[in-house]
Amino acid sequence: MPLGALVRNDLLRHAGIVFVGMLVVHVINLFFQMAVSRALPASEYALLAAFLGVMMILQRPLLTLTTGLARFSSLLIKEGRTGDVKRLLIKWLWWAGVPAALLGMVIILGHQTIMTWLHLDRPEPLLVAGAILPALFWLPVVNGAGQGAQLFKWCTAAAIGGALARLLLGAGFVWWLYPACGWAMLGHGLGLYVTVGLLAAGIGWQLRAQRRSTRPLPHLRGFLGYSFLAQLSFAVLMTADVILVKHFVPLDTEFAYAATLGRMVVFLPGAIVASMLPKVSTRGAGSKEQEQIFSTALRWTFVFVATSVIGVWLLAGPLAHLLFGIQDASPYLTRMMGVMATVMGLTAVLNVILNYHLAQRRFHRTWPLIVCAGGYLAASFLFHDTAWPIVIAAAVANAIATLALWHRPPHDDPSFRKHP
């Protein structure tokens, strides 16, 4: 069998493992959304969606750590330094933990200002958000090390364990203690801590017999610096809508349901991205096999996205009833669900292309993404009488960014070697 076919099969095998795990996680998260949306008043659910959106905007640039750790862990293993993956992991758990603690203190101490911006009448959700931050910063670190070592079974098991904890604790809190946003967020945060703990333990166990070297660890700072703005811009395109609507149109509580459903379209192809990253990471020029891996990943992403978007447009009303307990969804909500699924479908395709460019060190290819994110925010601040102008701006920005990043040079382009 040709080498390219073997690599592609390996991609699909690992993607299958991650996909099955993510499917289980998404089913569990669906139950979480169903439980909290039924227990929380509409205003509290909209507030929860806004807070989770803020956390995702923080978390997405942190995926730079996932990309970086996955890339350099993979390269260490290829160089015969598997034991050094543990050194790299421990180092970056410290580097991520300290800023997380400081940022958490800033949120807790400055909660009055944030309360005003988000129209909050109590500080508890912000206090919970500050306590969650260490897990939010650690999760991309352990995920990156696990992906780079291709420990996809451990990554999957940890994600399922965390999702179960989120469901049982978050839903339990709002059903049995008090139906408020802060309790649902607390369950969400504890689920993140469970995922981090399980995956860190799994990586340590799997690599326990590997000896560490005394050679210097690779420097991620240059790679992380180039990637940070691109990932932050992607986070804005993917998540800012729910925060902008909460700020500019606080009375629109139905949008949160449509935005939540739209995010589900983005996450399903994430299994393909996770399994693709270590296979396309390179220090030099990209190879033809890596180009084939990318093409395979993109094709399967199109399949998932098209199926999901069509399903949402056809079944918006029943989905609103099934997921959120809304008996008679308004025409506004059903239309918005279909539009948000379409917008997030573009974002899912953009996610594959962006991560491939980052793994191949094509940082100069990501500048249109930064421009599109800035244009989206500017348009939203100018036009926001209802949620529709914000959503339209998101759709246009995602479409332009996807088309701009889609073009890629041949695999032997010398520009690949611009960054070490």
C-alpha positions as CSV (number, residue, x, y, z in Angstrom):
1,M,0.0,0.0,0.0
2,P,1.4,3.5,-0.9
3,L,2.7,5.6,2.0
4,G,0.1,8.3,1.4
5,A,-2.7,5.7,1.8
6,L,-1.2,4.4,5.0
7,V,-1.0,7.9,6.5
8,R,-4.5,8.7,5.4
9,N,-5.8,5.5,7.0
10,D,-3.9,6.4,10.2
11,L,-5.6,9.8,10.2
12,L,-9.0,8.2,9.8
13,R,-8.3,5.6,12.4
14,H,-7.3,8.2,15.0
15,A,-10.0,10.6,13.9
16,G,-12.5,7.7,14.4
17,I,-11.3,7.2,18.0
18,V,-11.5,10.9,18.8
19,F,-14.8,11.2,16.9
20,V,-16.5,8.4,18.8
21,G,-15.3,10.0,22.1
22,M,-16.4,13.5,21.0
23,L,-19.8,12.1,20.0
24,V,-20.2,10.7,23.5
25,V,-19.1,14.0,24.9
26,H,-21.5,15.9,22.8
27,V,-24.4,13.7,23.7
28,I,-23.6,14.2,27.4
29,N,-23.3,18.0,26.8
30,L,-26.7,17.9,25.0
31,F,-28.1,16.4,28.2
32,F,-26.4,19.2,30.1
33,Q,-27.9,21.9,27.9
34,M,-31.3,20.2,28.0
35,A,-31.2,20.0,31.8
36,V,-30.0,23.6,32.5
37,S,-32.2,25.2,29.8
38,R,-35.3,23.6,31.4
39,A,-34.3,24.5,35.0
40,L,-33.0,28.1,34.4
41,P,-35.2,31.0,33.5
42,A,-34.6,32.4,30.0
43,S,-32.7,35.4,31.4
44,E,-30.4,33.1,33.4
45,Y,-29.8,30.8,30.5
46,A,-28.9,33.8,28.3
47,L,-26.5,34.9,31.0
48,L,-24.9,31.5,31.2
49,A,-24.5,31.5,27.4
50,A,-22.8,34.9,27.6
51,F,-20.4,33.7,30.3
52,L,-19.5,30.5,28.4
53,G,-18.9,32.7,25.4
54,V,-16.5,34.8,27.3
55,M,-14.7,31.7,28.5
56,M,-14.5,30.4,25.0
57,I,-12.9,33.7,23.8
58,L,-10.4,33.2,26.5
59,Q,-9.9,29.5,25.8
60,R,-9.5,29.8,22.0
61,P,-6.2,31.7,22.1
62,L,-5.1,29.2,24.7
63,L,-5.5,26.6,22.0
64,T,-2.3,28.0,20.7
65,L,-0.8,26.0,23.6
66,T,-2.6,22.9,22.3
67,T,-1.2,23.5,18.9
68,G,2.3,24.2,20.2
69,L,2.4,21.4,22.7
70,A,1.0,18.9,20.1
71,R,3.6,20.1,17.5
72,F,6.7,20.0,19.7
73,S,5.6,16.8,21.6
74,S,5.3,15.1,18.2
75,L,8.7,16.4,17.1
76,L,10.3,15.2,20.4
77,I,8.9,11.7,19.9
78,K,10.1,11.7,16.3
79,E,13.6,12.6,17.5
80,G,13.6,9.7,20.0
81,R,13.0,12.0,23.1
82,T,9.7,10.6,24.3
83,G,10.6,11.0,27.9
84,D,11.0,14.8,27.4
85,V,7.3,15.2,26.7
86,K,6.8,15.0,30.4
87,R,9.3,17.7,31.0
88,L,7.6,19.9,28.4
89,L,4.2,19.3,30.0
90,I,5.3,20.1,33.6
91,K,7.1,23.3,32.4
92,W,4.0,24.6,30.6
93,L,1.6,23.7,33.4
94,W,3.6,26.2,35.5
95,W,3.8,28.8,32.7
96,A,0.0,28.6,32.2
97,G,-0.9,28.3,35.9
98,V,0.6,31.5,37.1
99,P,-1.1,33.9,34.6
100,A,-4.3,32.0,35.2
101,A,-4.2,32.7,39.0
102,L,-3.3,36.4,38.3
103,L,-6.1,36.9,35.8
104,G,-8.5,35.2,38.2
105,M,-7.6,37.7,40.9
106,V,-8.2,40.6,38.4
107,I,-11.7,39.3,37.6
108,I,-12.6,38.8,41.3
109,L,-11.2,42.2,42.3
110,G,-12.7,44.1,39.3
111,H,-16.0,42.3,39.2
112,Q,-18.0,45.6,39.6
113,T,-16.9,46.9,36.2
114,I,-17.6,43.6,34.4
115,M,-21.0,43.5,36.1
116,T,-21.9,46.8,34.6
117,W,-20.8,45.9,31.1
118,L,-22.8,42.6,31.1
119,H,-25.8,44.1,32.9
120,L,-25.4,41.8,35.9
121,D,-27.1,42.3,39.3
122,R,-24.9,40.0,41.4
123,P,-21.2,39.0,41.5
124,E,-21.4,35.2,42.0
125,P,-21.0,34.2,38.3
126,L,-17.9,36.3,38.1
127,L,-16.4,34.8,41.3
128,V,-17.0,31.4,39.9
129,A,-15.4,32.4,36.6
130,G,-12.3,33.6,38.4
131,A,-12.0,30.2,40.2
132,I,-12.4,28.3,36.9
133,L,-9.5,30.0,35.2
134,P,-6.6,27.7,36.2
135,A,-8.4,24.7,34.7
136,L,-9.2,26.8,31.6
137,F,-5.4,27.5,31.1
138,W,-4.3,23.9,32.0
139,L,-6.7,22.1,29.7
140,P,-5.1,23.1,26.4
141,V,-1.6,22.2,27.8
142,V,-2.5,18.6,28.7
143,N,-4.6,18.2,25.5
144,G,-1.6,19.4,23.4
145,A,0.8,16.9,25.1
146,G,-1.8,14.1,24.7
147,Q,-2.4,14.9,21.1
148,G,1.3,15.2,20.3
149,A,2.0,11.8,21.9
150,Q,-1.0,10.5,19.9
151,L,-2.6,9.2,23.2
152,F,-6.1,9.7,21.7
153,K,-7.7,7.1,23.9
154,W,-6.6,8.9,27.0
155,C,-7.7,12.2,25.6
156,T,-11.1,10.7,24.8
157,A,-11.5,9.1,28.2
158,A,-10.6,12.3,30.0
159,A,-13.0,14.3,28.0
160,I,-15.8,11.9,28.7
161,G,-15.1,11.9,32.4
162,G,-15.1,15.7,32.5
163,A,-18.3,15.9,30.5
164,L,-20.0,13.4,32.9
165,A,-18.9,15.5,35.9
166,R,-20.2,18.6,34.2
167,L,-23.6,17.0,33.6
168,L,-24.0,15.5,37.0
169,L,-22.7,18.5,39.0
170,G,-24.0,21.4,36.8
171,A,-27.4,20.0,36.2
172,G,-27.6,18.7,39.8
173,F,-26.8,22.1,41.2
174,V,-29.5,24.0,39.2
175,W,-32.1,21.3,39.7
176,W,-31.6,20.5,43.4
177,L,-29.9,23.6,44.9
178,Y,-31.0,26.8,43.0
179,P,-31.8,27.6,39.4
180,A,-29.1,30.3,38.8
181,C,-26.3,30.8,36.2
182,G,-23.5,30.6,38.8
183,W,-24.4,27.1,39.9
184,A,-24.4,25.9,36.3
185,M,-21.0,27.5,35.8
186,L,-19.6,25.9,38.9
187,G,-20.5,22.5,37.6
188,H,-19.0,23.4,34.2
189,G,-15.7,24.5,35.9
190,L,-15.5,21.4,38.1
191,G,-15.9,19.3,34.9
192,L,-12.9,21.1,33.4
193,Y,-10.8,20.2,36.5
194,V,-11.8,16.6,36.2
195,T,-10.7,16.5,32.6
196,V,-7.4,18.0,33.4
197,G,-6.7,15.7,36.3
198,L,-7.6,12.5,34.3
199,L,-5.6,13.4,31.2
200,A,-2.5,14.5,33.2
201,A,-2.6,11.2,35.1
202,G,-3.0,9.3,31.9
203,I,-0.1,11.0,30.2
204,G,2.1,10.4,33.3
205,W,1.1,6.7,33.4
206,Q,1.6,6.1,29.6
207,L,5.1,7.7,29.6
208,R,6.2,6.4,33.0
209,A,8.9,4.1,31.5
210,Q,10.4,6.7,29.2
211,R,13.6,8.2,30.4
212,R,14.2,12.0,30.2
213,S,17.2,13.5,28.6
214,T,19.3,16.5,29.7
215,R,19.0,18.2,26.4
216,P,17.3,21.6,26.3
217,L,13.6,21.7,25.6
218,P,12.3,23.4,22.4
219,H,11.3,27.0,22.8
220,L,7.6,27.5,22.1
221,R,7.6,31.2,22.7
222,G,8.2,32.2,19.0
223,F,5.6,29.7,17.8
224,L,3.1,30.8,20.4
225,G,3.6,34.5,19.7
226,Y,2.9,34.1,16.0
227,S,-0.1,31.8,16.7
228,F,-1.8,33.9,19.5
229,L,-3.3,36.6,17.4
230,A,-4.6,34.1,14.8
231,Q,-6.3,32.0,17.5
232,L,-7.7,35.1,19.3
233,S,-9.1,36.4,16.0
234,F,-10.7,33.0,15.4
235,A,-12.2,33.1,18.8
236,V,-13.8,36.4,18.0
237,L,-15.3,35.1,14.8
238,M,-16.6,31.9,16.5
239,T,-17.9,33.2,19.9
240,A,-18.2,37.0,20.1
241,D,-21.8,37.0,18.8
242,V,-23.4,35.8,22.0
243,I,-21.4,38.4,24.1
244,L,-22.2,41.2,21.7
245,V,-25.9,40.4,21.6
246,K,-25.9,40.2,25.4
247,H,-24.3,43.6,25.6
248,F,-26.2,45.5,22.8
249,V,-29.5,43.6,22.8
250,P,-30.0,42.3,26.4
251,L,-33.7,41.7,26.0
252,D,-33.1,39.1,23.2
253,T,-33.0,36.0,25.3
254,E,-33.9,33.6,22.3
255,F,-30.6,34.2,20.6
256,A,-28.7,32.3,23.3
257,Y,-30.6,29.1,22.2
258,A,-29.7,29.5,18.6
259,A,-26.0,30.3,19.4
260,T,-25.8,27.2,21.6
261,L,-27.1,25.0,18.8
262,G,-24.8,26.6,16.3
263,R,-21.7,25.8,18.4
264,M,-22.6,22.1,18.2
265,V,-21.9,22.2,14.4
266,V,-18.4,23.5,15.1
267,F,-17.4,20.9,17.6
268,L,-18.2,17.8,15.7
269,P,-15.4,18.2,13.1
270,G,-13.0,18.9,16.0
271,A,-12.1,15.2,16.1
272,I,-10.5,15.6,12.6
273,V,-8.5,18.6,13.6
274,A,-7.2,16.9,16.8
275,S,-6.0,13.9,15.0
276,M,-4.6,15.9,12.0
277,L,-2.3,18.2,14.1
278,P,0.5,15.8,15.1
279,K,0.6,14.3,11.6
280,V,1.1,17.6,9.7
281,S,3.6,19.2,12.2
282,T,7.0,19.9,10.7
283,R,10.2,21.9,11.3
284,G,11.0,22.3,7.6
285,A,8.9,22.3,4.4
286,G,5.7,20.4,4.3
287,S,5.5,17.0,2.5
288,K,3.1,15.7,-0.1
289,E,1.8,13.2,2.4
290,Q,0.9,16.0,4.8
291,E,-0.9,17.8,2.0
292,Q,-2.9,14.6,1.4
293,I,-3.8,14.4,5.1
294,F,-5.1,18.0,5.0
295,S,-7.2,17.3,1.9
296,T,-8.7,14.3,3.6
297,A,-9.4,16.2,6.8
298,L,-11.1,19.0,4.8
299,R,-13.3,16.6,2.8
300,W,-14.6,14.9,5.9
301,T,-15.2,18.3,7.6
302,F,-17.4,19.3,4.7
303,V,-19.4,16.1,5.1
304,F,-20.0,16.7,8.8
305,V,-20.8,20.4,8.3
306,A,-23.2,19.9,5.4
307,T,-25.1,17.1,7.2
308,S,-25.4,19.2,10.4
309,V,-26.4,22.4,8.7
310,I,-29.0,20.8,6.5
311,G,-30.4,18.9,9.6
312,V,-30.7,22.1,11.6
313,W,-32.6,23.9,8.8
314,L,-35.0,21.0,8.3
315,L,-35.5,20.2,12.0
316,A,-35.2,23.6,13.8
317,G,-38.5,23.4,15.5
318,P,-38.2,19.8,16.8
319,L,-34.6,20.5,17.9
320,A,-35.7,23.5,19.9
321,H,-38.3,21.4,21.6
322,L,-35.9,18.4,22.2
323,L,-32.9,20.4,23.4
324,F,-34.4,23.4,25.2
325,G,-38.0,22.3,26.0
326,I,-39.5,25.1,23.8
327,Q,-42.9,23.8,22.8
328,D,-43.7,26.3,19.9
329,A,-40.5,27.9,18.7
330,S,-41.0,31.3,17.2
331,P,-40.2,31.9,13.5
332,Y,-37.4,34.2,14.6
333,L,-35.8,31.4,16.7
334,T,-36.1,28.7,14.0
335,R,-34.6,31.1,11.3
336,M,-31.9,32.1,13.7
337,M,-31.0,28.5,14.5
338,G,-30.5,27.7,10.8
339,V,-28.5,30.9,10.1
340,M,-26.3,30.3,13.2
341,A,-25.7,26.7,12.1
342,T,-24.6,28.0,8.7
343,V,-22.3,30.6,10.2
344,M,-20.7,28.0,12.5
345,G,-20.3,25.6,9.6
346,L,-18.1,28.2,7.9
347,T,-16.2,28.5,11.2
348,A,-15.7,24.7,11.3
349,V,-14.1,24.7,7.9
350,L,-12.0,27.7,8.8
351,N,-10.8,25.8,11.9
352,V,-9.3,23.0,9.9
353,I,-7.5,25.4,7.5
354,L,-6.2,27.6,10.2
355,N,-4.7,24.7,12.3
356,Y,-3.1,23.3,9.2
357,H,-1.3,26.6,8.4
358,L,-0.2,26.9,12.1
359,A,1.2,23.3,12.2
360,Q,3.1,24.0,8.9
361,R,4.4,27.4,10.3
362,R,2.6,29.4,7.6
363,F,2.0,32.3,10.0
364,H,2.1,34.9,7.2
365,R,-1.0,33.2,5.7
366,T,-3.2,34.0,8.8
367,W,-3.2,37.8,8.5
368,P,-6.6,38.0,6.7
369,L,-8.2,36.3,9.7
370,I,-7.0,39.1,12.0
371,V,-8.4,41.7,9.6
372,C,-11.8,39.9,9.3
373,A,-12.1,39.7,13.1
374,G,-11.4,43.4,13.4
375,G,-13.9,44.2,10.7
376,Y,-16.5,42.0,12.4
377,L,-16.2,43.8,15.7
378,A,-16.2,47.2,14.0
379,A,-19.4,46.4,12.1
380,S,-21.1,45.0,15.2
381,F,-20.3,48.2,17.2
382,L,-21.8,50.3,14.4
383,F,-24.9,48.2,13.6
384,H,-26.6,46.5,16.5
385,D,-30.2,47.5,16.7
386,T,-31.1,43.8,16.7
387,A,-29.1,40.6,16.7
388,W,-29.4,40.2,12.9
389,P,-26.7,42.8,11.9
390,I,-24.3,41.1,14.3
391,V,-25.0,37.7,12.8
392,I,-24.7,39.0,9.3
393,A,-21.4,40.6,10.1
394,A,-20.2,37.2,11.5
395,A,-21.3,35.4,8.4
396,V,-19.5,37.7,6.0
397,A,-16.3,37.8,8.1
398,N,-16.2,34.0,8.4
399,A,-16.8,33.5,4.7
400,I,-14.1,36.0,3.7
401,A,-11.6,34.5,6.2
402,T,-12.3,31.0,5.0
403,L,-11.8,31.9,1.4
404,A,-8.7,33.9,2.1
405,L,-7.0,31.2,4.1
406,W,-8.0,28.4,1.8
407,H,-5.4,29.2,-0.8
408,R,-2.1,27.6,0.1
409,P,1.3,27.3,-1.7
410,P,2.8,24.1,-3.0
411,H,4.3,21.9,-0.3
412,D,7.9,22.8,-1.3
413,D,7.4,26.5,-1.1
414,P,10.6,28.0,0.5
415,S,8.4,30.4,2.5
416,F,7.7,27.5,4.8
417,R,11.1,27.8,6.2
418,K,10.7,31.4,7.4
419,H,10.2,30.5,11.1
420,P,12.2,28.0,13.1
